[in-house]
Amino acid sequence: MGMRIAVVSDVHGVLPALEAVLGEPEVRAADRVVVTGDVTAGPQPAEVLDLLVGLGERLVWVSGNADRELVEYRRGLRTEIPDPIGPYAAERLRPEQVDLLAGLPATATLAVEGLGEVLFCHATPRDDEEMVLVDSRLERWEEVLAGLDETVGTVVCGHTHMPYVRLAHGRLVVNPGSVGMPYGRPGAHWALLGPGVELRRTVFDTAAAADRLVRECDWPGIAEWADHYLNARAGDAEALAAFGPRDGRGV
């Protein structure tokens, strides 16, 4: 018998959103909670990590590009981070948390009830920041999924902050969307796997959450940041238009 899995991705240091998702009955009952990267690049990185570590052996970690960037910044391997809040988040991490992020795997594979072998990654199985979207052409999917073991029938990825399920060359591809920085509509997006795939959205009080971030985070731009991301001011069409050229379409 395979497991039932709750998948959360792209928390981006938003503690109220993560608390709301972890409070869902199906998440509490899941055999495992898989986090597919970009946990910490946001206003409450240390607090988010502490909450996840508290899940113990139920938690399965996968690294994201933003997590890697924070580690590289703290270790002097880079002097800038593309995300404006990134340097603040990096400095908020305790040394042992930097070490934790540095040791996270790029992928994880689990047997899931009804789905068989499922591979979890951040962006694609081979890279933590390359772009694939719900409307990426099949040739692009063939390229990024090349080399996977034939037993893997489902791939779960994050990175683009927009939930979808699609078939690509016989494999099911799932993106749970973003917990902390959703594009398209407010709420904390996640997924439940086993025996099928369910895209979920946890609605929480975003106004109260934004007020909390302003009280608890001293980054200078936090009020605007919280209003923009918690209220999903960036639409899905806008995000697809911005990300589309980065998946190689038209080349």
Helices and strands as residue ranges (DSSP letters): E 5-8, H 15-22, H 25-29, E 32-36, H 45-53, G 56-58, E 59-62, H 65-74, H 86-92, H 95-102, E 108-112, E 116-120, H 138-145, E 152-156, E 164-168, E 171-175, E 188-193, E 197-202, H 206-216, H 222-230, H 236-243, G 244-247
